[in-house]
Structure formats: C-alpha cells, structure tokens
Amino acid sequence: MSEGMVGFYTANPFKIEVQAIERHAELTVLRMEIMTTATTNTAGAFGYGTMQTSFARFRLLDPIGRKIYFTLREKDSNGDAFGTRNRTAAADYPEDFVPGVRYPVEVYFPPLPAAAKAMSIVPDLPMGPMTGIPVTDGGAEPAARERGSSEMPKTGDTFQWPVVAPGGEIWSGVSDANELVETPVKTTTQAGDTETIGLRTDVLFTFDRARLSTKAAAVLDDVVEETRRRADLAKPPITITGHTDNKGDDDYNQTLSVKRAEAVRQYLAAKLGSDYQYRPEGKGEREPIAKNDKRDGSDNPAGRARNRRVEISYSIKQQGPDVTSTTSPSTDQVRGSTVAPASFRADPGGRVASFTWSFKNRADQLKVDVLPIYRDGA
C-alpha cells in the first residue's frame, strides 16, 4: 500500500493498495484498489487533465532484467490504457472519486518473462515507487465488465467502473532501463546487453598526440579489470572508438581519432591477451556528446573536453536473476544484476537533508526534504 499526492497541474491525496501482479500468456495484469484520502470529492482525472479517463500512468519496472513496461493502449502511445476506465454512466468523461469509496482498478501490460519474480510499480506520478511486489502466475483472465451502477457511490461502497479488455489495434511498449555511472575520468553506460566505457582523452593523451601519457596506465588498468570481469568472450569484439572535438581539419581529426583508438587497443590487448577480439575505429568529430560552441557562437571548452574521448564497448556477461552479492557493497560489487530487487518499504525513511528552492527568483519558496536513496536491483 502506498499513500501520496497525485497530480500534475494540481495534486490530491490518494491511497493505492496493490492486490497482485499476475503473469498471463498474452499480458500482465496489475490489480489495485484506489481511494482518495481527502475529505471532499476529488477530481477523477487522477491529476492529469479533465479528459484522463484511463490509468495509463502506471509503469512496471524489472530492476534485474532492466526493462520498463508501459500499459497496453488503444492504437498508439497516446491512446487510452486498456483495463479500468473512470467514465460516467452517460458520457466519456471522468467522475469524481468519493471519499471512503474503494475503486477496484485493473491495468494491463505486456507479458513478463518467466525469470521475473518481483517487479516495482513506478507511477508516472509524484508519488513513491512500490518495490518488491511478487509476480504470481495465473489468476482470473481479464474480461470486459460494465459499470457497476448508474448511481454515484456512497462512503463505504466498493464501486466498479467499466473495464475494457484489450482488443483491436493494441500499442505495446517495453523500454530498456539504462545504467550510467560517471566520474571526472570516465563514464560507464549500459544499454541492453552492451556496456560502454567512455574515457576522457585529456587523461590518456597529451594535447594533439596519440601516444599514451604517463597517467594513462592507472586509468586503463581499471578498464582492463572491469572488461575482464564483465565482457563476454563469446560475443566479440571489444570495440574501441576514438572521438575528437571540432577544432582542426576534418581529415586530421579522423586520423587522430583512429590513432588514439589503436593506442588504447594495443594497451588492452597487451593486458587482456589474445582470448579477446578487438576492433579499433575512429569517428573524428562526427558524434559529439556535448556542444562544441555556446549559444552565442563562442567557444565551449567544457563541451569540447567531453567530446574528446575514447569509448570501449563490449557485450556483458549475462547473470541470472537469482545471482546475489555476498561481499561488502562497493561501486563495482553492486552494479549490474548482482543485487536482488528491493523489498517493499511502507516507510521511505526519515529526512536526510533539506533545502529551500525558489523559482526564477520569486519571493515565495519551497522547502524540499530529501529522503534516503536506496538501490532497487540493477
């Protein structure tokens, strides 16, 4: 169960009680009961505009498989979600939540893999996620249902809004949940089963040169250990890609990026050995990750520094969802799928920090309390 403020333009207090996340052959069913905790009627749009009649704003997160599942919707991503829809008896328009009334809600998602044992519910709403919800198999198959009554419910009732089963043209959305770890020296990103380590060439090379600097060894030795631990030998190659900023001639930058990628390849090959396959390449200035120039056209040294980089990419070894870490936590040991999903937390924990914030120098301020941060699986 979770309680919080729900809304975008305006927010109202709600309580959400999860009954089940059910795995079926063709879809997944999230079953909940929702009620307002306000003392007066609350807008039925669930905080997202007057015509919001479905519960499309819920999402499921698989923190081990690194997938985000979106509700099944009519026709496209902007369509109404299949499942419960808050509609009046006479029109396609949401009616208010009545205090003290329990509203059963079903929302449908794409099917989950058999390996998914627990999911997190992450609403696209200003309320906390619900973690560690077990996935059960079977249950009643989703079925269309009529609105429970044409009358408005009263306090103490359990009221059934109409339920629309999936049919016709169905939009289904599943996205990767990508990992990003950034330090002043390097960035590590994971998208799907590919991990990419980005190294600042200012650390590896002297200016305008392709010979490794004296301080490059310490940085590359860390990359060697991470690559040995995480790269999948069965899925070659390790790709080393050089990038430059936009200073200088295009052909010169292309040549320099290739030479720098080759220098890094030679170092990795000497340390990792011949069991790995390598593919060095250069992209010159063609794929910047930051602006080389500021909006007024002047030079942007910080952006150019980010663009001068060498990226090492490889397919990672796949670990099963039952693998757990038995060592003390550190940045390396908790990354990836070595940590179980977070258990459910009814209490998010006490305040660990706070600050005040004003918008565009307005006189009124907001007080922001920071609650504890915790890791949810991968």
C-alpha positions in Angstrom: 0.0 0.0 0.0 1.2 3.5 -0.8 -0.1 6.9 0.0 0.8 10.2 -1.6 -0.1 13.2 -3.6 -1.1 12.5 -7.2 -1.4 15.1 -9.9 0.4 17.3 -12.4 -1.3 20.7 -12.5 -3.0 20.1 -9.2 -2.4 17.3 -6.7 -4.8 15.4 -4.5 -4.2 12.8 -1.8 -4.7 9.1 -2.7 -4.1 5.7 -1.3 -3.2 2.8 -3.6 -3.4 -0.8 -2.4 -1.9 -3.4 -4.7 -3.6 -6.8 -4.8 -1.5 -8.6 -7.4 0.8 -8.5 -10.4 -0.4 -11.5 -12.5 1.5 -13.1 -15.3 -0.6 -14.4 -18.2 0.4 -15.9 -21.5 -0.5 -12.8 -23.5 -0.3 -10.0 -21.0 0.3 -9.0 -17.4 -2.5 -7.7 -15.1 -1.9 -5.2 -12.3 -4.8 -5.3 -9.8 -5.2 -2.5 -7.3 -7.8 -0.6 -5.2 -7.6 3.2 -5.3 -9.3 5.6 -3.0 -9.0 9.3 -2.2 -8.0 10.2 1.4 -9.4 13.7 1.0 -12.5 14.7 3.0 -14.3 16.0 -0.1 -14.8 14.7 -3.7 -11.5 14.6 -5.7 -11.2 15.1 -9.4 -11.5 11.8 -11.3 -8.8 12.7 -13.9 -6.2 11.5 -11.4 -4.4 14.8 -11.7 -3.8 14.7 -15.5 -6.3 16.9 -17.2 -10.1 16.7 -17.5 -10.3 14.0 -20.2 -7.9 11.5 -18.4 -10.3 8.5 -18.1 -7.8 5.6 -18.0 -5.0 4.6 -15.7 -2.2 4.8 -18.3 0.3 6.5 -15.9 1.3 3.3 -14.1 4.5 1.6 -15.2 6.2 -1.7 -14.2 10.0 -1.8 -13.7 12.0 -5.1 -13.8 15.1 -4.0 -11.8 17.0 -7.2 -12.6 16.1 -7.5 -16.3 16.4 -3.7 -16.7 13.1 -3.3 -18.5 10.3 -0.8 -18.1 6.8 -2.0 -19.2 4.1 0.5 -20.2 0.4 0.0 -20.2 -1.3 -1.6 -23.2 -3.1 1.2 -25.0 -5.5 1.7 -27.9 -3.9 2.4 -31.3 -0.8 4.3 -30.2 1.1 5.6 -27.2 -1.3 8.4 -26.7 -4.4 6.1 -26.6 -6.4 5.2 -23.5 -5.0 2.3 -21.5 -6.9 -1.0 -21.6 -8.4 -2.0 -18.3 -10.5 0.1 -15.8 -11.7 3.4 -17.1 -13.3 6.1 -15.0 -16.3 7.0 -17.0 -19.7 8.4 -16.1 -22.8 6.4 -16.9 -23.8 8.9 -19.6 -20.6 10.2 -21.1 -16.9 9.6 -21.8 -15.9 11.8 -19.0 -14.3 11.1 -15.6 -16.3 11.4 -12.5 -15.0 12.4 -9.0 -13.5 10.0 -6.5 -15.8 9.9 -3.5 -14.2 9.8 0.0 -14.5 6.5 1.7 -15.2 4.6 -1.6 -12.9 1.8 -2.7 -12.4 1.6 -6.5 -11.0 -1.7 -8.0 -8.6 -0.9 -10.8 -7.1 -3.2 -13.4 -4.3 -2.1 -15.8 -2.7 -4.4 -18.5 0.9 -4.6 -19.5 2.9 -6.7 -22.0 3.7 -10.3 -20.8 6.6 -10.7 -18.4 9.4 -13.2 -18.8 9.4 -16.3 -16.6 12.6 -15.1 -14.9 10.8 -12.0 -13.5 9.9 -12.9 -9.9 9.3 -9.4 -8.5 8.5 -6.1 -10.0 8.5 -2.5 -8.9 5.5 -0.3 -9.7 6.7 3.1 -10.8 3.8 5.5 -11.4 4.4 8.4 -13.8 3.1 10.5 -10.9 4.6 12.5 -8.0 4.4 9.5 -5.6 6.9 7.0 -4.5 7.5 3.7 -6.3 6.3 0.4 -4.7 9.2 -2.1 -4.8 9.5 -5.8 -4.4 5.9 -6.7 -5.5 5.9 -10.5 -6.2 4.7 -11.7 -9.6 2.1 -14.5 -9.5 1.1 -16.9 -12.2 -2.4 -17.3 -13.4 -5.5 -15.8 -11.8 -8.7 -14.8 -13.5 -8.3 -13.9 -17.2 -9.0 -10.3 -17.9 -12.6 -9.7 -19.0 -14.7 -6.7 -20.0 -17.1 -5.5 -17.3 -19.9 -3.0 -17.2 -20.1 0.0 -14.9 -21.3 -1.2 -11.5 -24.2 1.3 -11.3 -25.5 4.4 -12.9 -25.7 6.0 -9.4 -22.9 7.8 -7.6 -21.3 5.5 -4.9 -21.6 6.4 -1.2 -19.0 6.2 1.5 -18.3 2.6 2.4 -19.1 1.3 -1.1 -16.8 -0.7 -3.4 -17.5 0.7 -6.8 -16.7 -0.9 -10.2 -16.0 1.4 -13.1 -16.2 -0.2 -16.6 -13.3 -2.5 -17.7 -12.2 -2.6 -21.3 -10.4 -5.8 -22.3 -7.5 -5.5 -24.9 -8.7 -5.8 -28.5 -8.3 -4.3 -31.9 -5.2 -2.3 -32.6 -3.0 -2.5 -29.5 0.0 -0.4 -28.7 2.6 -2.2 -26.5 5.7 -0.5 -25.1 8.8 -2.0 -23.4 12.0 0.1 -22.9 15.4 -0.7 -21.6 16.4 0.8 -18.3 20.0 2.0 -18.9 22.7 2.4 -16.3 25.0 5.4 -16.1 28.0 5.8 -13.7 30.0 9.0 -14.2 33.3 10.2 -12.6 35.6 13.1 -13.7 37.8 10.5 -15.5 35.2 8.2 -17.2 31.6 7.3 -17.8 30.1 3.8 -17.8 26.8 3.3 -19.5 24.8 0.1 -20.1 22.1 -0.2 -22.7 20.6 -3.6 -23.1 23.5 -6.1 -23.1 26.1 -3.6 -24.2 28.3 -1.7 -21.8 30.4 1.3 -22.9 33.2 2.9 -21.0 34.0 6.5 -22.1 37.4 7.8 -21.2 38.5 11.5 -21.5 41.4 11.7 -23.9 42.8 14.6 -21.9 43.6 12.0 -19.2 45.0 9.5 -21.7 47.0 11.6 -24.1 48.9 14.9 -24.3 47.3 17.6 -26.4 47.0 16.7 -30.1 49.0 13.5 -29.7 48.2 9.8 -29.9 50.9 8.5 -27.5 49.6 7.4 -24.1 50.5 9.7 -21.3 52.3 8.6 -18.1 49.0 8.8 -16.1 47.1 6.7 -18.6 48.2 3.4 -17.2 46.3 3.7 -14.0 43.1 4.6 -15.8 43.4 1.9 -18.4 44.3 -0.8 -15.8 41.0 -0.1 -14.1 39.3 -0.6 -17.5 41.2 -3.8 -18.1 39.9 -5.3 -14.8 36.4 -4.2 -15.5 36.5 -5.6 -19.0 37.9 -8.9 -17.8 35.2 -9.2 -15.2 32.2 -8.1 -17.4 32.9 -8.6 -21.1 31.5 -11.8 -22.7 34.2 -13.7 -24.6 31.5 -15.5 -26.6 30.2 -12.2 -28.1 33.2 -10.4 -29.7 34.6 -7.9 -30.4 35.6 -5.3 -28.0 35.1 -2.1 -29.9 37.5 0.9 -29.3 36.2 4.1 -30.8 38.1 7.4 -30.9 36.4 10.8 -30.9 37.6 14.4 -31.2 36.2 17.9 -30.8 35.6 20.1 -33.8 38.9 22.0 -33.7 41.1 21.4 -36.7 40.6 19.9 -40.1 38.1 17.0 -40.5 40.6 14.6 -42.1 43.2 15.4 -39.4 40.6 14.7 -36.6 39.6 11.5 -38.2 43.2 10.3 -38.4 43.9 11.3 -34.9 40.8 9.5 -33.6 41.9 6.3 -35.3 45.4 6.5 -33.9 44.2 7.1 -30.4 41.8 4.1 -30.7 44.7 2.0 -31.9 46.9 3.1 -29.0 44.2 2.0 -26.5 43.7 -1.3 -28.4 47.4 -2.1 -28.1 47.3 -1.4 -24.3 44.2 -3.6 -23.7 45.5 -6.4 -25.9 48.8 -6.5 -24.0 46.9 -6.8 -20.7 43.9 -8.9 -21.6 45.6 -11.2 -24.0 44.7 -13.0 -27.3 41.4 -14.5 -26.0 39.6 -11.3 -26.8 39.0 -9.8 -30.2 39.3 -6.1 -30.8 38.0 -3.6 -33.4 39.6 -0.1 -33.3 37.9 2.7 -35.2 37.7 6.4 -35.3 34.7 8.8 -35.7 36.6 12.1 -35.7 34.3 14.9 -34.7 31.2 13.4 -36.2 29.5 12.1 -33.0 29.7 14.8 -30.3 28.1 14.3 -26.9 28.2 18.0 -25.9 28.1 21.3 -27.7 31.5 22.5 -29.0 30.2 26.1 -29.1 28.0 28.1 -26.8 24.6 29.6 -27.9 26.3 32.9 -28.8 28.8 31.1 -31.1 31.7 31.5 -28.7 34.0 28.6 -27.8 32.8 26.0 -25.3 35.9 24.4 -23.8 34.0 22.2 -21.3 31.9 20.8 -24.1 34.9 20.1 -26.3 36.6 18.4 -23.5 33.7 15.9 -23.2 33.8 15.2 -26.9 37.5 14.3 -26.8 37.1 10.7 -25.7 37.8 7.1 -26.4 34.9 4.6 -25.9 35.3 0.9 -25.2 32.2 -1.2 -25.8 31.5 -4.9 -25.3 28.7 -7.3 -24.7 28.4 -8.1 -21.0 28.2 -11.5 -19.4 24.6 -12.3 -18.6 23.8 -13.1 -15.0 20.6 -14.8 -13.9 18.1 -13.1 -11.6 19.0 -15.5 -8.7 22.6 -14.3 -8.5 23.2 -12.3 -5.4 26.2 -10.5 -4.0 27.8 -11.8 -0.8 30.5 -9.2 -0.5 30.5 -5.8 1.1 28.9 -3.2 -1.1 31.1 -1.0 -3.3 30.6 0.7 -6.6 31.8 -2.4 -8.5 30.1 -5.0 -6.4 26.6 -3.6 -6.6 26.5 -2.8 -10.3 24.5 -4.9 -12.7 22.3 -7.8 -11.9 24.2 -8.9 -8.8 21.7 -7.3 -6.4 18.2 -8.6 -5.7 15.2 -6.3 -6.1 14.5 -4.0 -3.2 11.9 -5.2 -0.7 8.7 -3.3 -0.2 9.1 -0.2 2.0 6.0 1.1 3.7 8.1 3.9 5.2 10.5 5.7 2.9 12.7 6.6 5.9 13.5 9.8 7.7 14.8 13.1 6.2 18.5 13.0 5.5 18.8 16.6 4.1 16.7 19.6 3.3 16.9 22.9 1.4 14.8 25.7 0.1 14.2 26.5 -3.5 12.7 29.4 -5.3 11.6 29.5 -8.9 13.0 32.3 -11.1 13.9 34.5 -8.1 10.3 34.7 -6.9 9.7 35.7 -3.3 7.9 32.5 -2.4 9.9 29.4 -1.7 9.6 25.7 -1.4 11.1 23.6 1.3 12.5 20.4 -0.1 13.1 17.4 2.1 15.5 14.7 0.8 14.6 11.1 1.8 17.1 8.2 1.8 18.2 6.8 -1.6 18.3 3.0 -1.9 19.2 0.6 -4.7 16.4 -1.4 -6.4 18.1 -4.4 -8.1 20.3 -3.4 -11.0 
